[in-house]
Amino acid sequence: MSLDLLSSPAATKPWDDPASYWGAMTHALADVSGPVAAINADALRYNALDLVVRAGGVPIRVASKSVRVREVLDAVLALPGYRGILAFTLPEALWLAATHDDIVLGYPTADRGALAALTTDEAAASRITLMVDDLAQLDLVDAIAAPGSRPEIRVAIDADASWRAPGLGHIGVLRSPLHEAAEVASLARAIARRPGFRLVGLMMYEAQIAGQGDATGSGDAVIRWMQRRSGAELLDRRGAIVAALRDIAALDFVNGGGTGSLELTASDQAVTELTAGSGLLAGHLFDGYRAFDPAPAAAFALEVVRKPAADVATVLGGGWIASGPAVESRQPRAVWPPDLRTAPREGSGEVQTPLRGAAARRLRVGDRVWFRHAKSGELAERVERYHLVEGERLVGELATYRGEGKAFL
């Protein structure tokens, strides 16, 4: 069965009843040996359509980093409201360019082999946009292939969307060195003067808004205050940056946002497209937002292999930690049976994960425990396939990048 998200969505939300939802997932995969990773088709369909509603008519570019499954990318892009891919490495973009014609690289690259391939492939060069924030990145391309010897290279500028708060300093992720409109315009003019390059876009990712939950139960009032202030500042500054760039180059796109900030970014008249990806499979980091409530579309199950004590059940594996600071929020979260917790001194282990809680007393060797990964895409680096479930039925398999023999980063 191929993945079809165009069919009618389910009338109910089975994930609102955890016992029924995880029970159905367990039943569907009863004959599949673990560890097992799964995608629930109804939950994925719900999330994909909900993102479109939240975008309010602004096209969504799919962030492949948060998916890493080609069949899911294709199914989502077949939905009205989605357009193009935001890739995370140039080798990945080159691979996807064989079947997709609108790929923006989300990060600068120094991959000389991949740049050499891009500069010798006119079709790929017309389909892929490199991301830059420094002339040194253009110098690297020219050192590999001089302008007259290669196709024109499409580039977009990554401008810093973080907030430089009075008295607090930098709030957001450390990305581009370009913050003010004058800095961005200066680089744009330099690109316009360079033969062999064409400036086609701008990206500004407001991680302090899109990637920071505001309903986590800890410090929410401060987070909401920061996001209001940061959003207002960004609205003015991004507008000024776009106005300056449009006097220099004809932009194909102005990209912004992420799963956690679609409504805010869509309201910015300077933005022509949004990016989202994490909200499709919905890692548990996206549970703590007021604006939306994603369905747990992707999960994995590990099997109990021993009982070191009556109130402890140990599963094989589990140490699938998400990137970022090594804190509890980056660990996989046991979601079924309910009320299981890891041992404080062990956490999620590479080869075993002991679990405590009332449910641990009832678990027996061979039983399954369902976990959700913290970040959506990184689970795909651990498994070769997702099993596709609808209701209580196993209806197919979806190869991950890893399952297709690809490991990009």
Residue pairs with C-beta under 8 A, 6 or more apart in sequence:
1 388
1 395
1 396
2 71
2 75
2 396
3 41
3 44
3 71
3 72
3 74
3 75
3 388
3 396
3 398
4 75
5 41
5 44
5 45
5 48
5 49
5 75
5 76
5 78
5 79
6 78
6 79
7 45
9 42
9 45
9 46
9 49
10 42
10 45
10 46
13 46
13 295
14 20
14 21
14 24
14 42
14 391
15 21
15 40
15 43
15 295
15 296
18 335
18 336
18 338
19 336
21 40
21 296
22 335
22 336
22 370
24 389
24 391
24 392
25 38
25 40
25 299
25 301
25 370
25 389
26 301
26 368
26 370
27 392
28 38
28 387
28 389
28 391
28 392
28 393
28 394
29 36
29 38
29 301
29 387
29 389
29 394
32 387
32 394
34 301
34 302
34 303
34 316
34 368
35 300
35 301
35 302
35 303
35 316
35 317
35 383
36 300
36 301
36 387
37 298
37 299
37 300
37 379
37 380
37 382
37 383
37 385
37 386
37 387
38 298
38 299
38 300
38 301
38 386
38 387
38 388
38 389
39 69
39 72
39 281
39 297
39 298
39 386
39 387
39 388
39 389
39 398
40 295
40 296
40 297
40 298
40 299
40 389
40 390
41 388
41 389
41 390
41 395
42 295
42 390
42 391
43 282
43 295
43 296
43 297
44 72
44 280
44 281
44 295
44 297
44 298
46 295
46 297
47 279
47 280
47 281
47 282
47 294
47 295
47 297
48 76
48 79
48 82
48 280
49 79
50 279
50 292
50 294
51 60
51 81
51 259
51 262
51 276
51 279
51 280
52 60
52 79
52 80
52 81
52 82
54 262
54 263
54 266
54 291
54 292
55 81
55 262
55 266
55 274
55 276
56 262
56 263
56 266
56 267
57 81
57 266
58 265
58 266
58 271
58 272
58 273
58 274
59 81
59 82
59 83
59 84
59 272
59 273
59 274
60 81
60 82
60 83
60 262
60 273
60 274
60 275
60 276
61 82
61 83
61 84
61 85
61 86
61 104
61 255
61 273
61 274
61 275
61 276
62 73
62 76
62 77
62 82
62 84
62 85
62 86
62 275
62 276
62 277
62 280
63 86
63 88
63 106
63 258
63 275
63 276
63 277
63 278
63 377
64 73
64 85
64 86
64 87
64 88
64 92
64 96
64 277
64 377
65 86
65 87
65 88
65 106
65 277
65 377
66 259
66 277
66 278
66 280
66 281
66 375
66 376
66 377
67 73
67 76
67 277
67 280
67 281
67 376
67 377
67 380
68 377
68 380
68 381
68 400
68 401
68 402
69 380
69 386
69 398
69 399
69 400
69 401
70 96
70 399
70 401
70 404
71 398
71 399
72 280
72 281
72 398
73 85
73 96
74 99
76 82
76 280
77 83
77 84
77 85
77 100
83 102
83 273
84 100
84 102
84 103
84 104
84 273
85 93
85 96
85 100
85 102
85 103
85 104
86 103
86 104
86 105
86 106
86 255
86 275
86 277
87 93
87 96
87 103
87 104
87 105
87 106
87 128
88 105
88 106
88 107
88 408
88 409
89 105
89 107
89 109
89 111
89 114
89 408
89 409
90 105
90 109
90 111
90 114
90 115
90 118
90 128
90 130
91 111
91 113
91 114
91 408
92 401
92 406
92 408
92 409
93 103
93 105
93 124
93 128
94 114
94 117
94 118
94 121
94 124
94 128
95 406
96 103
97 103
97 123
97 124
97 127
97 128
100 127
101 126
101 127
102 127
103 127
103 128
103 129
104 128
104 129
104 131
104 156
104 201
104 203
104 253
104 255
105 128
105 129
105 130
105 131
106 131
106 203
106 275
107 131
107 158
108 130
108 131
108 132
108 133
108 134
108 137
108 158
109 115
109 130
109 131
109 137
110 137
110 140
112 140
112 144
115 140
115 141
115 144
115 145
116 144
116 145
117 124
118 124
118 125
118 128
118 130
118 153
119 125
119 141
119 144
119 145
119 149
119 150
119 151
119 153
120 145
120 150
121 151
122 151
125 150
125 151
125 152
125 153
125 154
126 151
126 154
128 154
129 154
129 155
129 156
129 200
129 201
130 137
130 141
130 153
130 154
130 155
130 156
131 155
131 156
131 157
131 158
131 203
132 138
132 155
132 156
132 157
132 158
132 187
132 191
133 157
133 158
133 159
133 175
133 176
133 177
133 178
133 187
134 177
134 187
135 187
135 190
138 155
138 191
138 194
138 197
141 153
141 196
141 197
142 196
146 196
147 194
147 195
147 196
147 197
148 195
148 196
150 196
152 196
152 197
152 198
153 196
153 197
153 198
154 197
154 198
154 200
155 191
155 197
155 198
155 199
155 200
156 199
156 200
156 201
156 202
156 203
156 253
156 255
157 176
157 178
157 184
157 187
157 188
157 191
157 199
157 201
157 202
157 203
157 245
158 175
158 176
158 178
158 203
158 204
158 205
159 176
159 178
159 179
159 184
159 202
159 203
159 204
159 238
159 241
160 172
160 175
160 176
160 177
160 178
160 179
160 204
161 172
161 175
161 204
161 205
161 206
161 207
161 234
161 238
161 256
162 170
162 171
162 172
162 173
162 174
162 175
162 179
162 206
162 207
162 208
162 230
163 170
163 171
163 172
163 208
163 226
163 229
163 230
163 233
163 234
164 170
164 171
164 179
165 171
165 226
165 229
165 230
171 208
171 226
171 230
172 206
172 207
172 208
172 230
173 205
173 207
173 208
173 211
175 205
175 207
177 183
178 184
178 187
180 237
181 237
181 240
181 241
181 243
181 244
182 244
184 202
184 241
184 244
184 245
185 241
185 244
185 245
185 248
188 199
188 244
188 245
188 248
188 249
189 248
191 197
191 199
191 249
192 199
192 248
192 249
198 249
199 245
199 248
199 249
199 251
200 249
200 251
200 252
200 253
201 251
201 252
201 253
201 254
201 255
202 241
202 242
202 245
202 251
202 253
202 254
202 255
203 254
203 255
203 256
204 234
204 238
204 241
204 254
204 255
204 256
205 256
205 257
205 258
205 275
206 230
206 231
206 234
206 256
206 257
206 258
206 261
206 264
206 265
207 258
208 226
208 227
208 230
209 227
209 230
209 231
209 234
209 260
209 261
209 264
210 257
210 258
210 259
210 260
210 261
210 265
211 258
211 260
211 285
212 223
212 227
212 260
213 223
213 260
213 285
213 286
213 287
213 288
213 289
214 220
214 223
214 224
214 227
214 288
214 289
214 290
215 288
215 289
215 290
216 223
216 288
217 288
231 264
234 268
235 268
238 254
238 256
238 268
238 270
238 271
239 268
239 269
239 270
241 270
242 251
242 254
242 270
243 270
245 251
251 272
253 272
253 273
254 270
254 271
254 272
254 273
255 271
255 272
255 273
255 274
255 275
256 265
256 268
256 271
256 273
256 274
256 275
257 264
257 265
257 266
257 271
257 274
257 275
257 276
258 265
258 274
258 275
258 276
258 278
259 276
259 277
259 278
259 279
259 286
260 278
260 279
260 286
260 289
260 291
262 274
262 276
262 291
263 291
265 271
265 274
266 274
277 376
277 377
278 285
278 286
278 375
278 376
278 377
279 286
279 292
279 294
279 376
280 297
280 376
281 297
281 298
281 376
281 377
281 379
282 294
282 295
282 296
282 297
282 298
282 372
282 376
283 298
283 322
283 372
283 373
283 374
283 375
283 376
283 378
283 379
284 296
284 333
284 335
284 372
284 373
284 374
285 322
285 329
285 374
285 375
286 294
286 376
287 294
296 335
296 372
298 372
298 373
298 376
298 379
298 386
299 335
299 370
299 371
299 372
299 373
300 320
300 332
300 370
300 371
300 373
300 379
300 382
300 383
301 368
301 369
301 370
301 371
302 315
302 316
302 317
302 318
302 353
302 368
302 369
302 371
303 315
303 316
303 366
303 367
303 368
303 369
304 313
304 314
304 315
304 363
304 364
304 365
304 366
304 367
304 368
304 369
305 314
305 315
305 316
305 352
305 365
306 314
306 365
307 313
307 314
307 363
307 364
307 365
308 314
308 354
310 361
311 356
311 357
311 360
311 361
312 343
312 354
312 355
312 356
312 360
313 340
313 354
313 355
313 359
313 360
313 363
313 367
313 369
314 352
314 353
314 354
314 355
315 352
315 353
315 355
315 369
316 351
316 352
317 349
317 350
317 351
317 352
317 353
318 332
318 348
318 349
318 352
318 353
318 371
319 347
319 348
319 349
319 350
319 351
319 353
320 332
320 348
320 373
320 378
320 379
320 382
321 330
321 331
321 332
321 348
321 374
322 330
322 331
322 373
322 374
322 375
322 378
323 330
323 375
323 378
324 330
324 374
324 375
328 347
329 374
330 374
330 375
331 342
331 347
331 348
331 374
332 348
332 371
332 372
332 373
332 374
333 371
333 372
333 374
334 340
334 341
334 342
334 355
334 369
334 370
334 371
335 370
335 371
335 372
336 369
336 370
337 359
337 362
337 363
337 369
338 359
339 357
339 358
339 359
340 355
340 356
340 357
340 359
340 360
340 369
341 355
341 356
341 357
342 348
342 353
342 354
342 355
342 356
343 354
343 355
343 356
346 353
346 354
347 353
355 363
355 369
363 369
373 379
380 386
380 400
380 401
380 402
381 400
381 401
381 402
381 407
382 402
383 400
383 402
383 403
384 399
384 400
384 402
384 403
385 397
385 398
385 399
385 400
385 403
386 397
386 398
386 400
387 394
387 396
387 397
387 398
388 394
388 395
388 396
388 397
388 398
389 395
401 407
401 408
